[in-house]
Amino acid sequence: MAECVKVCTQNFGKGAQDIEVYKKLGGYSNISERLFNMSQFELIDYVQRSNLRGRGGAGFPTGMKWSFVPRGTGKPVYIVVNADEGEGGTFKDHFLMLEDPHRLIEGLIIAAWALGSRAAYIYCRGEFLPCIEALNKALNQAYAAGYLGENICGTKFSFDIFVHRGAGAYICGEETALINSLEGQKGQPRLKPPFPAVCGAWKSPTCVNNVETIMSLPWILSHDPSDYAKMGTPRAGGTKVFCISGDVKNPGVYEAPLGTPMMTMINDYAGGVVGGKLKAVLPGGSSCAPLTAEEAAVATMDYECLASMKTMFGSGAMIVINDTHNMVDLLNCLGNFYSHESCGQCTPCREGTGLLHRILNQMVAGNGHDGDVELMQSLSSGFGGVTICPLSISLGGPVSSYTAKFRADFDEYIAKNPEHAKPRIQETSRPGIFW
């Protein structure tokens, strides 16, 4: 396995939580005249040439996203860091903040200069107490050293960062629900447009970026943008921090260039599949369609390849599943999670995810019936384009792909019910709702 250039994880295990250690490792070297002599548009162009794309799942070009933020509106520009990380199988941001919080602060200063922002909010999942403590300690050190606050580093530029602790709602990973929660409102998604870049937090221009996206900026600025661009694929530059979990020998956080073969990630980085043969891989977290072992053998970890295979790159959270598992059990677990985490704002999501979970729960309990798979497929096919956010699709998409690729697992469970050929009986107490 060739040695990979480390962009975001180079300080892991080196004690970089302390500002003096971070500075000895080259930290805060970008916060200098070179940065402050660049105009906003020069810096945005610099990031665009690096080909950095958002690392939170959508993969939108970062420099282009920054260019959408309007200038001269008379309103403040806010930066919001999405550190909620509620997707099943995702844990990279947790470790990035815990191991190297000053890199996030340095990246935010760079982003603030590009956007003309004077305040940033790190929206952190409430359960991440060690991360929150590490961030607050690092912020206090950065303020004391003059990197934050009024007239940072002797310039006329002032910038503040605040850590906001969320309440543990998965839906607040969606950027508009996150903004609502940040404002003290109910964590529910907003209709778009208007988009946050124009009307976000407190009805002001707001740029929402992932932790890893912001933490890539110090490396990019200290090198030529082409150095970052050439490490990835033609359409997405740089490295990616992957989290690999499931049936592998060495689950954990790994950094590798975009475009790395999936089996290289599983075998060379994570030590290979354990407990059986490879059955499926979820390439980007629990909401992604699974790849079979045959598909995984030819897949590469980048946006375009996985999209062409009708799944998603997501946040790079690979969940490896061996052949001792029945996919109905996994899907039932996802059904429980997504139906519980629905904010309830949209009827198709509120009722549909719950109904899908009840069907799966009955199947796992040995009460499956002929036609259950077709009913689930019909339900999930109706989720697209009828809700404000894609939470319902996060369950509906897997239902469609699991039942198509692993139909034998579902038939096996249905066959356990000796009366599976009989039609289901509808509850009379709740018209229109099964079970």
N, C-alpha and C positions, 0 to 999 in steps of 0.2 A: 504493500500500500504506500503510494507516494505521499511524502509529507505535504500537508496542506498549510497554506498561509493562514494564520489565525487573525481574524479581524475583530471579532467580538469576544472571543474566549482566551485571548493571549495572556491575560492576567489571572486566569483561574489558578487558585492554589498558591498565590504569591503574596497574599495579605494586602491586596490593593484597596481594601475597604478603608484603610488609613490614607489620608491625603499625602503624607510625606512619602509613603511607599509608592503611591500612584504617580507622584511627580518624578520619583527616581526611575520609574519605568517609562517615562516619557509623557506622562499625563499632563494635561493643560498646556502643552506646548503650542497648541493651535490658538489659544486665547492670547493673541499678540497683535502687533501692528499689522501683520500680514492679513489677519482676518478683518480688522477694523478699517483697513485701507481699501477693502473690496466693497463695491456697492452691492445692494440687495440683489440686483439683477445679474451681476457677475457671479455671485455665489450660487444663485439658483441655476444659472447656466453650468457652473462647475459640477453641481450635483447631477444635473441632467446628463452631462457627458459621461458620468460614471456609470450610467445605466442602472442606478439603484432603484429597485421596485419595493413597494411596501411589503413588510415581512409579517403582517398580521393575518394574511389570508387572501385578500383581494388582489394583491400583486400590482397595484396601480403605480405607475412611475412617480417617484417621490418628487422630483424637481417639477414635473408638470403639475402635480397636486398643489405644490406651493405657489405656482404661477397663477392659480385660480383665485387666490386670496386677494381681494380688492385692496387698493391703497387709497389713502386720502379721503376716506369716508367720514372722518371725524369720530369714528368709533375705535375703541382699542381692539387689537388683534390678540387672540388667545391661542396658545398651544396646549393641546390636551394629549397626554400620553396614555394610550390604552394599555394598562397593565392588569386588566381584569382577569384574563386568561382562564376562562371557564370551560373551554372546549375539552371534552373528554380525551385524554391521552396527551395533552399539551402541558409542558412544565418548563420550557426553555427560559421564558421571561423571568420566572421565579428565580432560577439560578443566576441569570445575568445580573439581576438587581442585587442579589445576595453577595455575589462574588466581586462585582465591579461597579458599585453605585456611582463612583465619580465619573466613569465613562459616560453614563447616562446624563449626568449634569453637564459635562463638557459638550456632549452632543446637543443638548438643549440650548446652550449658549450660542452654538453655531446656528442652529435652526432659528433662534430668536433674532439674530442679526439679519438672517436672510428674509424673515417675514416682518421685521419691524415690530416685533412683539415685546411687551414689557412684563408679561406674566405667563407662567406655564403651570398646569396642574397635572400631577401624576395620579391618575385614578387607579388605585391598587386594590386588588381583591382583598376583602376584609380579613380572610383567613391567613393571609401572608404576613403574619406578625413579625417574624424575623426579617423579612424584606423591608417592611415599613420602618422597623428600628434601624436597619442598616442605612436606609435612605435618609432618615432624619438626622442620624449622626453625620453622614457625609455632607448633608446640606449645611449643618451647623459649622463644619470645618470649612466648607467653601465660602460661606459668608465671612467667617473670621479671616480667611486668607484674601478677601477682596475680590473673589471671582463672582460673587452675587451681591445684590443690593444696589445702592446708589453709586453711580460713576465707577463701574467695575474696572479694575486694573488701570485706574487713573484716566479713563476716558469719560465722555459725556453720556455713555450708554448705561442705562439702569435696567436691571432684570431681576425678577423674583420667581422662585419656584415653590409650589405648595404640594404637599402630599395629601390626597383625599382618599380616605378609606371607604370602600364600597361595602355593601351589606350582603354580598354573596349571591347575587342574582345573575344567572347565566345570561339573561336577556340584556344586561348592561354591558355586555361585550359589543353589542351593536351600537354604533357611534352616536346615534341620536338618543337612544335610551340612556346611554352613558351621560350625555350632556344633560338630559332631564334629571338624572340622579344627582349629578354634580350641582345643579341649581337647587336641589332640595325638593324636587317634584317626584312623582311616582315614576319608577324606572320603566317607561314604556316608549317604544319607538315612535318617531314623528313621521308624518307624511313628507316626502321629498318630491319636487322642490318646495321650499328653498333648501339648498344644501348647506351643510355646516360652514363651508368655506365662505359663504355669503352671509348666512344668518344662523349662527350656532349658539354658543354659550352666551347667555344674557343678550340675545339678539344681535350679537356682534360677530364679525368674521372669525372663524375658528378653524384651525388645522388639527386634525386628529391623526396621530401617528403611533405605530406600534413601538414597543421598547427596543426591539432589535433594530428597527429602522433608524431610530435616533442614535443608537450606540454604534452604528456603522460609520457615522459622519466623521468622528475624529480621525479614523484611519484614512478615509477618503481625502480629507483636507490636507493631511500630512504627506500625501503621495500625489502623483499625477492621476487624474480621473481615469485615464486609459489603463492604469495598473489595476484598478478595481474592475473595470469593464471586461478586461480580457480574462479574468478568472472564472467568469460564468459562461453563459450561453450568449449567442448573438442578440437575443432579445431581453436578457436579464443578467446584469452584471453581478460579480462578486461571489462571496461564499454565503452559506446558509447554516444557521444553527438548527440542527435537527434534534428532536427528542424521540428516542426509540424505546418502546416498551412492549410488553406481551411476552410471547414465548421465545425469548432470545437469551443467550448466555450472559451478556453484559448490557442490560438496559441502562440508558443514561442519556446525557446530552453530548452531542458530537457536532463539530463544525467541518463542513466539506464544501467544495465548489458546487454551485448549481449545475445540474446536468450529470451528476454522479450516478452511475447505474444503481438501481434499487437493491440488487443483490450484493453489490459491493458494500452498501451501507449495512445490510443485514449480516453478511458474512465477515467482512474485514473489520468493520467498526464495532458491531454489536456482538461479534463472536459466533454468529450462526444460530440456527433454529434449534431449540431443545425440546425434549418431551415428545417428539413425533416428527412427521414430515410437514413441510410447509403446505398450508391449506389456503390461506388468504392473507392479504395485507391491506390495512386501511392506511393510505399514504399520507393523509393530511388531517387526521383527527376523526372523531366519532361520527361526524356528519357526512363524511365522504363515502362514496360508493366503493366497495371492496374490489380489489383485484385478485383474481385467482392465481395459483402458483405459476401457471403457464404465462399469464400476463405479467406477473412480477419479474419473470426471467428476462423480459425484453424492455421493461420500463426504465426510464431515467427520471431522476428527481428534479424536474423543472416544470414550469407552468404549462408549456405548450404540449409536451409529451403526455402528461397526465390528463389534460383537457381532451386530447385526441382519443384517449382511452375511456372517455365518458366518466371521469372521476375528477377530483380536485387536488391541487397541490396543498391548498390550505395553508396552515402555519408550519408545515413540515413535521407533523407529529405522526410518526409511523407506529402503527399497532400491528404486531406480527401474531398470527394465529396458526397453531398447528392443527393436524388432522384429528386430534382427540376431542375437539370441541364441536358441538352442534351449533350452527349459525342461528338457529331459532332462539337459543338461550341468550346469545349476544344481542340479538335484535330486541328481545323482550326487555333486556336491561336498558337498552337505548330508549325503548318506548316508555319505560318508567321515568327515565331522566327527562326526556323532552316534553312529555305530557305534564310533568310536575313543574317544569321551568317555563311553560307558556305563561305569558303575562296576562292572558285572558282578554286582550283588547279586540282581537279578530275572531269571529265565530268559527270559521273553518279550522283555525289553529286550536282554539280552546276546546272545541268539541271533537274535531277530527283526530288530533293526536291522542286524546283520551280514548276514543273508540278503537283506534289502532292498538293501543296498549292493552285494552280489555280483550280484544281478539287474541293477541299474542299470549296474554296471561292465561286465558282459557286453554289455548293450545298446549302450553307448557304443563298445565295442570292435568293434561290427559283428556281434555274435553273438546278437542279440535273436531271440525266437521268438514266434509267435502264442500268446496266452494269458499272456504275461508281465505285461501290465497288469492283467489280472484276478487273477493270483496276488498281485501287490503290493497290490491293493485288498483282497483277502481277508486278507492278513497284517496290514495296517495297521488294518483294522476290528476286529481282535482285541486291540488294545493297551489299549483303554479299561478302566479299573477293575481291572486285573490286576497292576499294579506299584505299588511304594511311592511313587514320584515320577513326574512326567509326562515324563521324558526320552524314553521310547519314543514318546509321543504327539507330541513335538516333531518327529519324523521321520514318524510315521504320518499325522498331520494333513496336512502338506504333500503327502505321496504321494497321499492321497485327492483333495485339491483340484487338484493339478497335473494328475493323470491325467484328471480330469473336465473341467477348463477348457481344457486344452491337449493333448487327445488326439491331434491331428494331428502334434504334435512327436514323440510316442512312436511313432506308426505310421510316421513317416518314418524313424526309426532302425531299427525292426524290419525294414522293407522293404529295408534295406541288406544284410541277410543273405540270400543266395540260397536258403538252406535254412530260412528262417524258418517254413515250414509244418510242418516235421518236429518231432516231440516232443523235448523235452530229454532228455538221457541223464543219469541220476543217478549220482553217484560211488559206486562199490561200497565204497571204503575208508572212507567216512563215511556210514553208513546214515542216511537221513532228511535229509541236507543236500545241497543242490544246489551244484555247481561247486566 
